[in-house]
Amino acid sequence: MQDTQVGLVTNAAESAAASATSSPLMTTGEVAEYLRVKERTIYDMVARQTIPFSRATGKLLFPRRLVDAWLEAQTELPGTGIAPAPPIYAGSNDPLLEWALRQSGSGLAVLARGSSQGLEDLAAGRAVLAGCHLLDPATGEWNLAAARSHLPGTSHVLIHWARRTQGLITAAGNPLEISGVKDAAQRGLRFATRAGGAGSTRLFEVLLARDGLTMGDLTTVDRPAETHADLATLIETGEADCGLGLQSVAGHLGFIPLVTDESFDLAMTRRDYFEPPIQTLLAFARSDSFDRRAAHLGGYDLTDLGKVLWNG
């Protein structure tokens, strides 16, 4: 009889534990039991921000779905030949992001070779983070179609960084009185352009198509600009008359806004999302100095920074 009672008590305890850990939200004690560690370890992980948690109700809660995703992302695969990606940010050039990568101490080197190339580098394990701003003309959505195309499988996420303003950069004071892309094209003015894999090139092609134009209708400078700042320099030095670029690099040059809601987003694996480089970057992006820098550059809307847009 005693053995039977002990068995009933044990089964009841196990049933209660199973019920608790099947709940969408777990307490500190429940998540400690779930991970088979001490509660003190969980508090230390929260302090280091290495486990997903919420304080929305005033106390620590742990969304089971995110804990499961985090746990899966930490899984080692010995003998598979899968090596950690090098600490590199690849993808599109963004002045605010590249400044934040340096200032935050993220430890990520910058290899900005365009949105499409960045997604390819991420998929091939040549980078841990990729920035992109690729417009799908068919849907009007930014980056989702590109992420699904370049990052097959279920291991990547897309996090929002900022809404940006792009437009036509001209010489200071706009001495040629350029009114827009079609006007500049019809007058044979010299356009500075970006490389073929850049998100700005795809956006420019969409804008041209709206005016019934193609790149072949333009007078362009010989060499594409590697970055937005390089494009602005070509205009400032008189090598080009205008070009599509970010408001944040225009400075004292002329600027005609054309797209005010471009979505610049960051892709990464779920595992790397929880690692120190990206968590350090995102923590820095919540600082006052980051906000001041964005305001100084201009052309950024940071309302939804950090929002998960896609979970592959």
Buried (B, 14 or more C-beta within 10 A) or exposed (E): EEEEEEEEEEEEEEEEEEEBBEEEBBBBEBBBBBBEEEBEEBEEBBEEBBBBBEEEEEEBBBBBEBBEBBBEBEEEEEEEEEEEBBBBBBBBBBBBBBBBBEBBEBEBEBBBBBBBBBBBBBBEEBBBBBBBBBBBEEEEBBBBBBBEEBBEEEBBBBBBBBBBBBBBBBBEEBEBEBEBBBBBBEEEBBBBBBBEBBBBBBBBBBBBEEBEBEEEEBEBBEEBBBBBBBBBBBBBEEBBBBBBBBBBBBBEBBBBEBBEEBBBBBBBBBBBBBBBBBBBBBBBBEEEEBEEBBEEBBBBBBEBBEEEBBBB
